[in-house]
Amino acid sequence: MIKILFFMSFIIMMITNILIILVNLISKKTFMDREKSSPFECGFDPKSSARLPFSLQFFLIAVIFLIFDVEITLLLPMILMLKFTNIFQYSLIFSFFLLILLIGLYHEWNQGALNWAY
């Protein structure tokens, strides 16, 4: 009975893989057109390259914002945790979490990542 179930699941997996490969081969559009591969700017020809250099400083500020934003969302449920723990455990965990957050902020500030103009 177990061999039959194993064999049937193997057959179903093989049929699924074959169908995925077949659909992938059939659905590909292989022709490249100049109009299709160029960036769309309201029907006009692009005046400059669409691949402009991206400001690494802006990217760094965005990543730092995301990191600290996620940490703030981790801080909010700690208010609900106050009901289920005693005050000593709560204050210890909360202060440890804030310490990690402040050390990270100090490190970013010390490295100069928070200075916008150089």
Backbone bond lengths (Angstrom), bond angles and torsions (degrees), N, CA, C in turn:
res aa  C-N    CA-C-N  psi(-1)  N-CA   C-N-CA  omega(-1)  CA-C   N-CA-C  phi
1 M - - - 1.455 - - 1.534 110.61 -
2 I 1.347 116.06 -42.92 1.467 119.53 -179.44 1.515 110.30 -68.07
3 K 1.341 117.42 -36.52 1.463 120.88 179.01 1.526 110.98 -64.97
4 I 1.307 115.99 -37.29 1.469 119.55 179.58 1.525 109.90 -67.30
5 L 1.344 117.44 -42.67 1.460 120.78 178.54 1.527 111.13 -64.22
6 F 1.324 116.54 -40.56 1.462 120.46 177.73 1.523 110.59 -63.55
7 F 1.342 116.26 -44.02 1.462 120.54 179.69 1.525 111.18 -63.98
8 M 1.322 117.61 -42.63 1.470 121.27 -179.48 1.533 111.15 -66.15
9 S 1.333 116.38 -40.43 1.462 118.00 178.21 1.519 111.02 -67.42
10 F 1.333 117.40 -35.04 1.463 120.69 176.28 1.526 110.96 -65.06
11 I 1.307 117.64 -42.42 1.470 122.17 178.68 1.526 110.12 -63.73
12 I 1.319 117.10 -44.41 1.472 120.33 179.15 1.516 110.72 -63.24
13 M 1.342 116.80 -40.51 1.463 119.98 177.76 1.530 110.97 -64.36
14 M 1.307 118.37 -41.24 1.470 121.18 179.48 1.531 111.02 -66.26
15 I 1.320 117.44 -41.52 1.467 120.50 178.12 1.522 110.21 -63.67
16 T 1.326 116.91 -40.91 1.463 120.85 178.54 1.522 110.89 -63.34
17 N 1.310 117.05 -44.83 1.470 119.96 178.76 1.517 112.27 -63.67
18 I 1.312 116.90 -41.91 1.471 120.48 178.06 1.518 110.21 -62.79
19 L 1.330 118.29 -42.82 1.462 121.17 178.69 1.528 111.73 -64.60
20 I 1.322 117.23 -39.73 1.470 119.74 178.71 1.520 110.30 -63.78
21 I 1.324 117.56 -44.73 1.467 120.65 179.21 1.517 110.54 -65.02
22 L 1.321 117.55 -41.29 1.461 121.21 -179.76 1.527 111.43 -64.49
23 V 1.302 117.55 -44.54 1.461 120.91 179.09 1.519 110.44 -65.54
24 N 1.313 117.36 -37.88 1.454 121.31 179.32 1.529 110.79 -65.56
25 L 1.312 117.63 -38.87 1.466 120.36 178.75 1.517 112.34 -71.66
26 I 1.312 117.02 -38.21 1.467 120.60 -177.67 1.526 111.78 -73.77
27 S 1.308 117.97 -37.87 1.459 120.32 -172.04 1.518 114.13 -83.76
28 K 1.309 119.65 -5.71 1.464 120.79 -178.80 1.527 109.92 -71.66
29 K 1.316 114.20 135.12 1.459 120.40 172.93 1.516 105.84 -102.36
30 T 1.311 116.09 112.83 1.456 119.74 -170.16 1.524 113.79 -95.98
31 F 1.321 118.78 -12.92 1.458 117.89 -177.90 1.520 110.70 -82.30
32 M 1.325 115.12 138.70 1.459 121.15 179.09 1.532 107.88 -109.23
33 D 1.287 116.01 129.10 1.451 122.54 179.28 1.525 108.06 -115.44
34 R 1.331 116.87 147.67 1.459 119.80 -179.95 1.518 110.68 -63.85
35 E 1.304 117.26 -38.88 1.462 120.71 -179.80 1.526 111.60 -70.42
36 K 1.323 117.11 -35.28 1.461 119.76 -179.47 1.527 112.36 -73.37
37 S 1.335 117.09 -33.23 1.456 119.19 -176.91 1.519 113.13 -89.54
38 S 1.339 118.21 -7.83 1.463 120.10 178.44 1.524 109.92 -88.92
39 P 1.334 117.59 153.11 1.466 119.58 178.43 1.527 110.91 -67.77
40 F 1.322 115.38 145.43 1.462 120.50 -178.01 1.523 110.11 -88.21
41 E 1.318 116.18 122.90 1.459 121.05 176.59 1.528 109.05 -131.02
42 C 1.299 115.87 71.15 1.472 123.49 175.39 1.527 112.56 56.62
43 G 1.308 117.81 32.98 1.444 121.04 176.43 1.511 114.48 86.62
44 F 1.317 118.69 -7.46 1.459 121.60 179.20 1.521 109.78 -91.69
45 D 1.324 115.52 156.78 1.449 119.44 173.81 1.526 108.52 -68.90
46 P 1.318 117.62 140.32 1.463 118.95 -179.69 1.529 111.17 -66.32
47 K 1.326 115.98 137.74 1.459 121.01 -177.90 1.525 112.36 -82.01
48 S 1.327 115.99 -27.18 1.462 119.51 -179.89 1.520 108.46 -142.57
49 S 1.302 115.16 179.25 1.451 120.64 -178.94 1.528 110.02 -69.16
50 A 1.312 115.73 140.60 1.464 120.18 177.58 1.521 111.13 -79.79
51 R 1.293 117.01 -13.62 1.465 121.80 -179.17 1.519 110.15 -96.99
52 L 1.328 116.09 68.01 1.450 120.59 177.68 1.523 109.82 -75.62
53 P 1.310 117.86 149.70 1.468 118.79 177.92 1.521 110.43 -63.56
54 F 1.319 115.10 135.07 1.456 121.64 -176.35 1.517 109.02 -94.60
55 S 1.306 116.17 137.77 1.457 120.89 -178.86 1.529 109.48 -69.56
56 L 1.319 116.36 115.74 1.444 120.92 179.44 1.521 111.38 -66.93
57 Q 1.321 117.41 -30.33 1.466 121.25 178.16 1.530 110.65 -65.04
58 F 1.336 116.37 -41.28 1.464 119.92 177.48 1.522 110.74 -63.53
59 F 1.320 116.61 -41.89 1.461 121.01 178.55 1.524 110.60 -62.61
60 L 1.321 118.06 -41.51 1.458 122.37 179.93 1.528 111.15 -64.56
61 I 1.321 117.04 -42.59 1.469 120.57 177.67 1.534 110.08 -63.92
62 A 1.326 117.50 -39.09 1.467 120.51 179.04 1.526 111.28 -65.22
63 V 1.319 117.71 -41.03 1.464 120.62 179.13 1.523 110.53 -67.11
64 I 1.330 116.94 -41.50 1.469 120.18 177.91 1.529 110.08 -62.72
65 F 1.326 116.93 -41.08 1.465 120.11 176.98 1.521 111.12 -60.52
66 L 1.334 117.19 -43.68 1.461 119.83 179.90 1.528 111.63 -63.99
67 I 1.321 116.48 -40.29 1.465 119.43 179.94 1.525 110.62 -63.24
68 F 1.332 116.76 -47.94 1.461 118.78 -178.45 1.520 111.68 -72.35
69 D 1.319 117.77 -27.88 1.460 120.63 176.53 1.525 110.09 -67.56
70 V 1.316 117.35 -41.65 1.465 120.45 177.57 1.524 110.25 -65.43
71 E 1.328 117.12 -37.85 1.457 118.69 178.70 1.528 111.54 -66.82
72 I 1.296 117.86 -33.52 1.466 119.72 177.01 1.524 110.28 -68.86
73 T 1.326 117.31 -37.17 1.467 118.39 176.27 1.520 111.43 -68.37
74 L 1.324 117.69 -23.49 1.462 119.28 173.48 1.524 111.70 -78.47
75 L 1.325 117.00 -23.98 1.468 120.07 178.40 1.529 112.21 -75.25
76 L 1.310 118.09 -33.24 1.460 120.94 -174.88 1.528 114.17 -61.45
77 P 1.329 120.76 -41.22 1.472 118.49 178.29 1.522 113.89 -68.39
78 M 1.310 116.84 -10.88 1.467 118.58 178.60 1.526 111.36 -67.20
79 I 1.312 117.87 -20.64 1.460 120.78 175.71 1.531 109.78 -65.88
80 L 1.335 116.35 -40.42 1.462 119.83 177.06 1.519 111.71 -71.04
81 M 1.320 116.59 -28.63 1.457 120.09 -179.60 1.525 111.80 -68.50
82 L 1.307 116.80 -20.60 1.463 120.81 -179.88 1.529 111.78 -61.17
83 K 1.332 117.44 -29.66 1.458 121.16 179.83 1.530 112.39 -69.29
84 F 1.335 117.04 -30.12 1.458 120.75 -170.31 1.524 113.87 -101.74
85 T 1.308 118.65 -8.70 1.462 120.48 -179.56 1.518 109.28 -122.38
86 N 1.313 115.56 164.81 1.461 117.25 175.64 1.532 108.92 -81.82
87 I 1.297 116.45 167.69 1.462 121.37 -170.93 1.526 111.90 -67.96
88 F 1.335 117.74 -30.58 1.462 120.48 179.92 1.527 110.86 -68.07
89 Q 1.344 117.54 -46.62 1.459 120.43 178.38 1.524 110.49 -63.63
90 Y 1.324 115.63 -41.95 1.454 119.79 -179.05 1.529 110.95 -62.38
91 S 1.319 117.30 -47.63 1.461 119.32 -177.94 1.523 111.53 -67.93
92 L 1.330 117.50 -33.21 1.454 120.82 177.74 1.534 111.22 -66.64
93 I 1.307 117.08 -47.92 1.470 121.03 179.82 1.527 110.41 -66.02
94 F 1.319 117.26 -43.86 1.460 121.32 -178.60 1.528 111.25 -64.31
95 S 1.325 117.50 -43.49 1.460 119.72 -179.41 1.527 111.05 -69.94
96 F 1.332 118.23 -35.20 1.461 121.09 176.09 1.526 110.85 -64.51
97 F 1.330 116.59 -42.67 1.460 120.82 178.90 1.528 110.85 -64.69
98 L 1.331 117.01 -43.85 1.466 119.93 177.40 1.520 112.14 -65.95
99 L 1.314 117.21 -33.85 1.459 121.03 177.26 1.531 110.37 -63.60
100 I 1.324 117.12 -44.75 1.470 120.37 176.85 1.522 110.28 -61.49
101 L 1.328 117.30 -42.33 1.464 121.26 178.87 1.522 111.63 -62.69
102 L 1.309 117.30 -43.95 1.468 120.66 -179.70 1.522 112.52 -70.71
103 I 1.332 117.62 -34.87 1.464 120.14 176.02 1.527 109.81 -65.25
104 G 1.323 117.32 -40.21 1.464 120.61 176.67 1.516 111.89 -64.37
105 L 1.320 116.74 -41.22 1.462 120.56 177.82 1.523 111.19 -64.93
106 Y 1.336 116.71 -42.33 1.463 120.39 177.95 1.527 111.17 -63.59
107 H 1.323 116.77 -40.01 1.464 120.35 179.51 1.532 110.71 -63.58
108 E 1.330 116.70 -44.99 1.467 119.75 178.66 1.525 110.87 -64.03
109 W 1.305 117.25 -38.21 1.454 121.42 178.88 1.526 110.69 -68.47
110 N 1.336 116.54 -41.55 1.453 121.62 179.60 1.530 111.63 -66.61
111 Q 1.308 118.18 -34.37 1.458 122.11 179.19 1.525 112.23 -76.95
112 G 1.321 117.25 -11.37 1.457 121.20 179.29 1.519 113.89 85.65
113 A 1.330 117.42 14.99 1.455 120.24 -178.35 1.516 112.26 -73.65
114 L 1.324 117.75 -19.67 1.461 120.62 -178.12 1.532 112.63 -92.82
115 N 1.331 117.63 -3.81 1.461 120.63 176.02 1.522 109.14 -85.31
116 W 1.326 116.54 116.77 1.456 119.65 -176.18 1.531 111.15 -76.23
117 A 1.324 118.13 -46.35 1.468 121.04 -177.60 1.521 109.20 -97.47
118 Y 1.333 115.33 134.11 1.469 119.96 179.67 1.505 109.12 -107.57
